[in-house]
Each structure stands twice: as C-alpha cells, then as structure tokens.
Amino acid sequence: MKRVDTHIIIMTAGLVLLMLAGCAREPKLHLYDEATAEASFPEVELALDVYWDYELAYGITYDWRSEWFFPWDSIADGPIGYTKPTVFNLRRYFTGDVPRAPHTQAPDARVIYGTSFSDRYRFGFWDFLVWNYIEPVPGEEAISIYIDEETSLDFVTACTGQTMRPTRYSAPRFTRSFYTPEPLFAAYDQGEEINENLDGFEYDEEKNVWIKQLNMTMLPVTYIYLTQVILHNNRGRIDRVESDANLSGMARSVCLNTGITGSDAITVNYTVKKKDNCDYKPTETSPVEKVDIIGGRLLSFGMCNCNPNAVTRGDEIRDNAHHYMDVKVQFNNGKDSTLVFNVTDQVRQLFKGGVITVELDMDTVPIPSQSGGSGFDAVVVDFTEETHEFSFEN
C-alpha cells in the first residue's frame, strides 16, 4: 500500500466538491446564493504494518509480526486488523462569512451509503466532520459506542459503556469494566469556502465542472492491541482460561473533531483464548520452544489526554495511569485464579496499539489451594532461566 506524506498517515478520505457550474468562468457566473456539490470518499486502505510504524516517534523499528506468537485464526477468531468502512456519518456546519467560527447552527446530519454524497451548498464557509457509521444492535440495552452531539455543537464525542463485570482498577469512580469499542475512524476539516467566483477550484474537462478538493485524512480513533501471556513449562498446570480479560488505564472517550482522548481512565473488557503447543522463537538464533499462549485482541480509545495520531518524534507521552492486564485461569486441580500483570511501560511505548507480551515460567508459579480470584502482585519481569520473584495472594 502506498504511503501518504508520512509514515503515520496511511488512510485518506479526501472529499471532492464538484461545483455544477458552467464550463468557463467568463462571463461571470450567476449562481444565486447556493450551488450543488458532490462529496466523494475514496476507498480506505489500512495495513497494521504501516500504521504500527513507531520509527517516526521513537527512532526504533517495530516489527509486530516477529513479536506475535499466538496462532491467530482469521476465520475462527475474526479479522486481526482494521476493516474498511463503507457507510459514513457526515456533519456539515455552515459558518457564514467567517471561517472556523464557532458553530451556532445545528449541523446538517446525513448517513452516507457508498462513497459519494451530493447536495446543495450555500455560498460561504463550511466545516465537515466525517466518521464511519456504527450499526446499532437491536434489543441490546448497552451499546459499545455512544456518540454525544448534544453537549456542544463544536465537538462530537464518542464514548463506550459499562459492562456488568466488576473491576477494581478504576474504583471508586467506576466499579465495572467497559465494553471494547467498535472500530472507529474520523476526519475533520474547517474553513472550506464555497464562493461564486470559484476561487480555489480547478476545471475538469471530462466532467465539464469546476472541482474543489478538500484535504481530509481519516485515521483510526480506536487502537488495536494484541495481548499474549506466554506460558513456559506449563505442562497442563493451567488447563483453561475464562473468555474475558481486562486492560486498565485506558480512555473512556475520544473527541472526533480533535482526536484527543478524554481524561477518565477505565478498564476495558475483552475476549481471550488459550492455545497449546505453540511455536515460540523470539530471535533468529533461538531454538523453537513449544509453549502455551493466552492471547486476545482488543480495541480501545488509547491512553487518556492525548491524540496518538499526532505524536511526532521527541514528543513526551504524559500518561499518569497505570496499565494492568489480567486473565482468569483455572489450574489442573480445579482452583481458579486471576493473573495480573503490570504492562504500563508497554502501553506507553505502543501509544497507537501493538503487541503486549508477558512471559511466565510456570515452574515458578505456586498452584493455589483454594479458589477466589487470587492473583499476582502485578509485577512480572521478562522471562529468563532464573526464578521470578513475586508475591501470590490467596
């Protein structure tokens, strides 16, 4: 896939306004106070190999495929990357003679099926907000994303709702975990002028129209994380996992206009699976080791108070939250436990998503004698041949 301008900008949704005027600008056109225009959305292409390119920000080469050992099945487990949106929400804001002015009028709201939209525009300045349409699920009381357009005419906020599963990380404000949001992409453009003189327009001989190109870039505002707990020397000690896991310290919401996430830190609930006898070869010279892996995929709005898509080289990620990943497992004696890992450093480094890995030598893990949600003390170091030091709470 061809990159656009930088390593980060990899998905373009340019809007093309087609002014259906005459084929010449002279004599002066008389188009009254409005004209018909068409908005055209090119197809979206997005590859994780390009989007997870952290060389721009940190000066490192990040190869997520070399770190991801969980045998993901795209048929049974679903798509691992982003999927192309085909239906969009469009909000058009008319600001009269003043570009980038505050929005004082309710926007024109449309759902666009396909890749183009045609309507009439008054002469003046316009702001355009686009995001992909999220299909509501009939009969479900809780929804993954709620779009708030009532609080402010200048900002549209997407947020995710709470599940019924309890969590301790976000207490006391939030005592339950939150849903994983659906894939969401957004673009915002301000101060585009539609004028009688066709300033900024180019003539298209084939279509016999004057065309104005709006430069908008649709980027993800939900970020994919692939998590894996690599169990060395398991030998059946952990024989199954519950399907749900959690990642804490993530943002509850995002502003679609700015891409900046909210300040509320929440715990995101997602699905994991355990697969046995997986090939593990961390380096080219390492021998292949057979390991069991607990793996999963989640989407989130990312860390709080930042726009991951706007991070550039030298920027400091200011993330005050701690990020804990937990999985619920059952040992071969029938006792269950919650394993909790501190993955703060990994999340802060992978601010646009990526592979989060925890390695655990099961020879160092005591098998619990009773159930009840026991867990590690949220500190797990990189796997070595040495014994890990951690506390185990009954």
C-alpha positions as CSV (number, residue, x, y, z in Angstrom):
1,M,0.0,0.0,0.0
2,K,1.3,3.4,-0.9
3,R,2.1,5.7,2.0
4,V,0.9,9.3,2.0
5,D,3.3,12.1,3.1
6,T,4.4,10.4,6.4
7,H,4.7,7.0,7.9
8,I,1.7,7.8,10.2
9,I,-0.8,9.0,7.6
10,I,-1.9,5.9,5.8
11,M,-5.6,6.2,5.3
12,T,-7.0,9.0,3.2
13,A,-10.6,10.0,2.9
14,G,-10.5,13.1,0.7
15,L,-13.6,15.0,0.0
16,V,-14.2,16.3,-3.5
17,L,-16.7,19.1,-4.1
18,L,-18.0,19.2,-7.6
19,M,-19.5,22.6,-8.4
20,L,-22.0,22.1,-11.2
21,A,-21.4,25.3,-12.9
22,G,-20.7,26.3,-16.5
23,C,-17.5,25.2,-18.3
24,A,-15.9,28.7,-18.2
25,R,-15.5,31.4,-15.6
26,E,-16.1,34.2,-18.0
27,P,-18.5,35.8,-18.3
28,K,-19.2,36.0,-14.6
29,L,-21.4,33.2,-13.3
30,H,-24.7,34.0,-11.7
31,L,-25.4,31.1,-9.3
32,Y,-27.7,32.8,-7.0
33,D,-26.9,32.1,-3.3
34,E,-26.1,28.3,-3.5
35,A,-24.9,25.6,-5.7
36,T,-24.9,21.8,-6.0
37,A,-21.8,20.0,-4.8
38,E,-20.8,16.4,-4.5
39,A,-18.7,14.9,-1.7
40,S,-16.7,11.8,-2.8
41,F,-14.9,9.4,-0.4
42,P,-12.2,7.3,-1.9
43,E,-11.8,3.7,-0.7
44,V,-10.0,3.2,2.6
45,E,-6.8,1.1,2.8
46,L,-5.1,0.4,6.2
47,A,-2.4,-2.1,7.0
48,L,-1.1,-2.7,10.5
49,D,2.5,-3.0,9.2
50,V,2.3,0.7,8.2
51,Y,0.1,2.0,11.0
52,W,2.3,0.5,13.7
53,D,5.4,2.2,12.4
54,Y,6.9,3.7,15.6
55,E,10.2,4.7,13.9
56,L,8.8,8.2,13.4
57,A,8.2,8.8,17.0
58,Y,10.8,6.8,18.9
59,G,13.6,6.0,16.4
60,I,13.0,2.3,16.6
61,T,12.0,-0.3,14.1
62,Y,8.9,-2.1,15.3
63,D,8.1,-5.5,13.6
64,W,4.9,-6.6,15.3
65,R,4.8,-9.9,13.4
66,S,8.1,-11.0,14.9
67,E,6.6,-10.5,18.4
68,W,3.2,-12.0,17.9
69,F,3.3,-15.8,18.6
70,F,-0.3,-16.5,19.2
71,P,-1.7,-18.6,16.3
72,W,-4.5,-16.3,15.3
73,D,-7.2,-17.8,13.1
74,S,-8.8,-15.1,11.0
75,I,-11.8,-17.3,10.4
76,A,-12.4,-18.6,13.9
77,D,-11.0,-15.5,15.8
78,G,-12.1,-12.8,13.4
79,P,-10.0,-10.2,11.5
80,I,-6.9,-9.1,13.3
81,G,-6.5,-5.7,11.7
82,Y,-8.8,-2.9,10.7
83,T,-11.6,-3.4,8.3
84,K,-12.7,-1.0,5.6
85,P,-15.7,1.2,6.5
86,T,-18.4,1.6,3.8
87,V,-21.0,3.7,5.5
88,F,-20.3,7.1,6.9
89,N,-21.8,9.8,9.1
90,L,-21.4,13.3,7.7
91,R,-21.9,16.5,9.6
92,R,-21.8,19.8,7.7
93,Y,-21.6,23.1,9.6
94,F,-22.3,26.4,7.9
95,T,-20.4,29.3,9.5
96,G,-21.4,32.1,7.0
97,D,-18.8,34.6,6.1
98,V,-16.5,33.7,9.0
99,P,-14.1,30.7,8.5
100,R,-13.5,28.4,11.5
101,A,-16.2,30.3,13.5
102,P,-18.0,28.6,16.5
103,H,-20.9,26.5,15.4
104,T,-24.1,28.3,16.2
105,Q,-26.5,26.4,14.0
106,A,-27.3,22.7,14.2
107,P,-25.4,20.7,11.6
108,D,-26.8,19.0,8.6
109,A,-26.6,15.4,9.5
110,R,-26.5,12.6,6.9
111,V,-25.8,8.9,6.7
112,I,-23.9,8.1,3.5
113,Y,-24.2,4.7,1.9
114,G,-21.4,4.2,-0.6
115,T,-18.6,6.6,-1.4
116,S,-20.3,9.8,-2.6
117,F,-22.8,12.5,-1.5
118,S,-24.4,15.3,-3.5
119,D,-26.4,18.2,-2.1
120,R,-26.8,22.0,-2.4
121,Y,-24.5,24.4,-0.5
122,R,-24.9,28.0,0.4
123,F,-22.0,30.3,-0.5
124,G,-19.8,30.8,2.5
125,F,-17.6,28.8,4.8
126,W,-18.2,25.2,5.8
127,D,-16.8,22.7,8.3
128,F,-17.0,19.0,7.6
129,L,-16.9,16.1,10.2
130,V,-17.0,12.5,9.0
131,W,-16.8,9.2,10.9
132,N,-17.8,5.7,10.0
133,Y,-21.3,4.6,10.8
134,I,-21.8,2.2,13.7
135,E,-24.8,-0.1,13.2
136,P,-26.9,-0.3,16.4
137,V,-27.7,-3.8,17.7
138,P,-31.5,-4.3,18.1
139,G,-32.6,-5.5,21.6
140,E,-29.3,-4.7,23.4
141,E,-29.6,-2.2,26.2
142,A,-25.9,-1.5,26.4
143,I,-24.0,-0.2,23.4
144,S,-20.3,-0.1,22.8
145,I,-20.1,3.4,21.5
146,Y,-22.3,6.4,22.3
147,I,-22.0,9.5,20.1
148,D,-22.7,12.7,22.0
149,E,-23.7,15.5,19.8
150,E,-25.9,17.4,22.3
151,T,-23.3,18.7,24.7
152,S,-21.6,21.1,22.2
153,L,-22.1,22.0,18.6
154,D,-18.4,22.3,18.2
155,F,-17.4,18.9,19.4
156,V,-18.7,15.4,18.9
157,T,-17.6,12.8,21.5
158,A,-17.6,9.0,21.3
159,C,-17.6,7.0,24.5
160,T,-18.0,3.4,25.5
161,G,-20.4,2.0,28.0
162,Q,-20.1,-0.2,31.1
163,T,-20.4,-3.9,31.3
164,M,-21.8,-5.8,34.3
165,R,-18.4,-7.3,35.1
166,P,-16.8,-5.8,38.3
167,T,-13.3,-4.4,38.3
168,R,-11.1,-3.0,41.0
169,Y,-8.7,-0.9,38.9
170,S,-10.9,2.2,38.2
171,A,-12.6,2.2,41.6
172,P,-14.2,4.0,43.3
173,R,-15.5,6.0,40.4
174,F,-16.0,3.0,38.1
175,T,-16.6,-0.3,39.7
176,R,-17.4,-2.2,36.5
177,S,-15.3,-2.7,33.3
178,F,-16.3,-1.1,30.0
179,Y,-17.0,-2.6,26.6
180,T,-14.4,-2.7,23.8
181,P,-15.5,0.0,21.3
182,E,-16.1,-0.8,17.7
183,P,-13.6,0.2,15.0
184,L,-14.0,4.0,14.6
185,F,-12.4,6.4,12.1
186,A,-12.8,10.1,11.9
187,A,-11.8,13.2,9.9
188,Y,-12.5,16.9,10.4
189,D,-12.0,19.8,8.1
190,Q,-12.7,23.5,8.8
191,G,-13.0,26.7,6.9
192,E,-13.7,25.4,3.4
193,E,-15.1,28.1,1.2
194,I,-17.8,27.7,-1.5
195,N,-17.8,31.0,-3.4
196,E,-19.4,32.5,-6.6
197,N,-16.0,33.2,-8.2
198,L,-14.9,29.6,-7.8
199,D,-11.7,30.6,-6.1
200,G,-9.6,27.5,-5.3
201,F,-11.5,25.4,-7.9
202,E,-10.0,23.6,-10.8
203,Y,-11.7,22.8,-14.1
204,D,-12.3,19.2,-15.1
205,E,-12.7,19.0,-18.9
206,E,-14.0,15.4,-18.8
207,K,-16.8,16.2,-16.3
208,N,-17.3,19.8,-17.6
209,V,-17.3,21.1,-14.0
210,W,-15.2,23.1,-11.6
211,I,-13.8,21.0,-8.8
212,K,-12.5,21.8,-5.3
213,Q,-10.5,19.2,-3.4
214,L,-10.9,19.1,0.4
215,N,-7.8,17.5,2.0
216,M,-9.2,15.3,4.8
217,T,-7.4,12.3,6.3
218,M,-9.5,9.7,8.1
219,L,-7.5,8.0,10.8
220,P,-8.4,5.4,13.5
221,V,-9.5,6.8,16.9
222,T,-9.8,3.3,18.3
223,Y,-6.5,1.4,18.6
224,I,-5.8,-2.3,18.3
225,Y,-3.8,-4.1,21.0
226,L,-2.8,-7.8,20.7
227,T,-2.1,-9.3,24.1
228,Q,-0.4,-12.6,24.8
229,V,0.7,-14.4,28.0
230,I,3.4,-16.9,27.1
231,L,3.3,-19.9,29.5
232,H,6.7,-21.6,29.6
233,N,6.9,-25.1,31.2
234,N,3.1,-25.1,31.7
235,R,2.7,-28.9,31.3
236,G,-1.0,-28.7,31.9
237,R,-0.8,-26.7,35.1
238,I,-3.1,-24.0,33.7
239,D,-5.6,-26.1,31.8
240,R,-8.2,-23.5,30.7
241,V,-9.0,-19.8,30.8
242,E,-12.1,-17.8,31.1
243,S,-13.0,-16.0,27.9
244,D,-12.8,-12.4,29.3
245,A,-9.8,-10.4,30.3
246,N,-9.1,-6.8,31.2
247,L,-6.7,-3.9,30.4
248,S,-6.9,-0.9,32.7
249,G,-6.0,2.7,32.5
250,M,-7.4,3.3,29.0
251,A,-9.5,6.3,27.9
252,R,-13.3,6.2,28.2
253,S,-13.9,8.6,25.3
254,V,-12.5,10.5,22.3
255,C,-13.3,13.8,20.6
256,L,-13.9,13.0,16.9
257,N,-13.1,16.6,15.9
258,T,-9.6,16.7,17.5
259,G,-8.7,13.0,18.1
260,I,-7.9,13.8,21.7
261,T,-9.0,11.2,24.2
262,G,-10.8,12.0,27.5
263,S,-9.4,12.2,31.0
264,D,-11.5,9.3,32.5
265,A,-9.4,6.2,32.9
266,I,-11.4,2.9,32.6
267,T,-10.8,-0.8,32.4
268,V,-11.6,-2.4,29.0
269,N,-13.0,-5.9,28.9
270,Y,-12.1,-8.2,26.0
271,T,-12.0,-11.8,25.0
272,V,-9.0,-14.2,25.2
273,K,-8.3,-17.8,24.3
274,K,-5.7,-20.4,25.3
275,K,-3.9,-22.4,22.6
276,D,-1.4,-25.1,23.4
277,N,1.9,-26.3,21.9
278,C,2.6,-23.1,20.0
279,D,5.9,-22.5,18.4
280,Y,8.0,-19.8,20.2
281,K,11.1,-18.5,18.6
282,P,11.9,-14.9,19.8
283,T,15.1,-14.5,17.8
284,E,16.7,-15.9,14.6
285,T,19.2,-17.9,16.7
286,S,16.8,-19.2,19.3
287,P,15.6,-22.8,19.2
288,V,11.9,-23.4,18.7
289,E,10.2,-23.9,22.0
290,K,6.7,-25.4,22.5
291,V,4.7,-23.1,24.8
292,D,1.0,-22.5,25.7
293,I,-0.2,-19.0,25.0
294,I,-3.2,-17.0,26.3
295,G,-4.0,-14.5,23.5
296,G,-6.5,-11.9,22.7
297,R,-7.3,-8.8,20.6
298,L,-8.9,-5.6,21.9
299,L,-9.8,-2.1,20.7
300,S,-9.7,0.9,22.9
301,F,-9.6,4.7,22.6
302,G,-5.9,4.6,23.8
303,M,-4.3,6.4,26.7
304,C,-6.0,9.4,28.3
305,N,-5.5,13.1,27.3
306,C,-3.6,12.6,24.1
307,N,-4.0,12.2,20.3
308,P,-1.9,9.2,19.4
309,N,-2.1,10.0,15.7
310,A,-0.5,13.4,16.3
311,V,2.6,12.2,18.2
312,T,5.8,13.0,16.5
313,R,9.5,12.4,17.2
314,G,10.6,13.9,20.5
315,D,7.1,14.2,21.9
316,E,6.6,13.1,25.5
317,I,3.8,10.7,26.3
318,R,2.3,12.0,29.5
319,D,0.3,9.1,30.9
320,N,-0.4,9.2,34.6
321,A,-2.4,6.0,34.6
322,H,-1.1,2.5,35.4
323,H,-2.0,-0.2,33.0
324,Y,-2.7,-3.7,34.3
325,M,-3.7,-6.7,32.2
326,D,-5.4,-9.6,33.9
327,V,-6.6,-13.0,32.8
328,K,-8.7,-15.5,34.7
329,V,-7.4,-19.1,34.6
330,Q,-8.2,-22.5,36.1
331,F,-5.4,-24.8,37.3
332,N,-5.4,-28.6,36.9
333,N,-6.6,-29.0,40.5
334,G,-9.8,-27.2,39.7
335,K,-8.9,-24.0,41.5
336,D,-9.2,-20.7,39.7
337,S,-7.1,-17.6,39.9
338,T,-6.7,-14.1,38.3
339,L,-3.3,-13.4,37.0
340,V,-2.5,-9.7,37.0
341,F,0.4,-8.1,35.1
342,N,1.8,-4.6,35.1
343,V,2.1,-3.6,31.4
344,T,2.4,0.2,31.8
345,D,5.7,0.6,30.0
346,Q,4.5,-1.4,27.0
347,V,1.2,0.5,26.6
348,R,3.1,3.9,26.9
349,Q,5.5,2.9,24.2
350,L,2.8,1.4,21.9
351,F,0.6,4.5,22.0
352,K,-1.2,3.6,18.7
353,G,-1.5,-0.1,19.6
354,G,0.6,-3.1,19.1
355,V,1.6,-6.4,20.7
356,I,1.7,-6.6,24.5
357,T,3.6,-9.6,25.8
358,V,4.0,-11.1,29.2
359,E,6.2,-14.3,29.7
360,L,5.6,-16.5,32.6
361,D,7.7,-19.5,33.7
362,M,5.1,-21.9,35.3
363,D,7.8,-23.7,37.2
364,T,7.9,-20.6,39.5
365,V,4.1,-20.3,39.9
366,P,2.6,-22.0,43.0
367,I,-0.7,-23.8,42.3
368,P,-3.4,-22.3,44.6
369,S,-5.0,-24.5,47.2
370,Q,-8.3,-22.6,47.1
371,S,-10.3,-20.5,44.6
372,G,-11.4,-17.0,44.9
373,G,-9.8,-14.7,42.5
374,S,-6.2,-14.8,43.8
375,G,-3.6,-13.1,41.7
376,F,-0.1,-11.9,41.3
377,D,1.1,-8.6,42.7
378,A,1.0,-7.0,39.3
379,V,4.8,-7.3,38.8
380,V,6.2,-9.7,36.2
381,V,9.6,-9.2,34.7
382,D,10.9,-10.5,31.3
383,F,11.3,-14.3,31.2
384,T,14.7,-15.7,31.9
385,E,16.0,-19.0,33.1
386,E,16.2,-17.6,36.6
387,T,13.4,-17.8,39.1
388,H,10.9,-14.9,39.2
389,E,10.2,-13.0,42.4
390,F,6.6,-12.0,43.0
391,S,4.0,-12.3,45.8
392,F,1.0,-14.5,45.5
393,E,-2.2,-13.5,47.3
394,N,-4.7,-16.1,48.5
